[in-house]
Amino acid sequence: MSNLAYRVRNGLYLNVTNLCSNTCSFCIRNGHETVGNSDCLWLSEEPSEEELWSSLNAEMFPEAVEIVFCGYGEPMMRLDLVLALCRRIRANYTLPIRINTNGQADLIAGKRTAPLLKGLVDVISVSLNAPNAVRYQEICSPAYPDAFEALLSFALDCRKFVPKVYFSVVDQPLHPEEIDDCQKLAAKLEIPLRVRTFE
């Protein structure tokens, strides 16, 4: 087991950082230290590319169907590292690559980031988390005041460069009518929405 690469069902997950631009009220980090077969996912220091690559290779398993950037932080906080690892994965594995993100990459990097994912990333899952900016501010406490608008723009931009893009929301703390509003927003933007169960 590892705290850098770990298995969740048939996915191999990479924990590249504990940094995040949100402080979500429902974040799994608030109640758990592990996911799947991982060791404690809190990092004593930010891992290097070589440490992550070594851990990925050590934890790879025959039944793996994808490699997922999703740990106890926002992967796009370390954009250059993620891109470098994607290039190495592409050169050595045929598995699809997914990034689970809060969609604030452009704000974090200070530039347009979706074009950088072309040819490297197969799936982008953007955490929508709320039906509007006001509610997003309440439950996600983003570092950036325009985070909600930015994540919508990022998701739309990703559609031009990444084969599969979808939104996700957690069914708590949202009310059923808010989930419906999220569905309507996603449909308007023509991006599929996945509703995940709060754990």
Buried (B, 14 or more C-beta within 10 A) or exposed (E): EBBBBBBEEEBBBBBBBBBBBBEBBBBBBEEEEBBEEBEEBBBEEBBEBEBBBBBBEEBBEEEBEBBBBBBBBBBBBBBEBBBBBBEBBBEEBEBBBBBBBBBBBBBBBEEEBBEBBEEBBBBBBBBBBBBEBEBBBEBBEBEBEEBBEBBBBBBBBBBEBBEBBBBBBBBEBBEEEBBEBBBEBBEEBEBEBEBEEEE
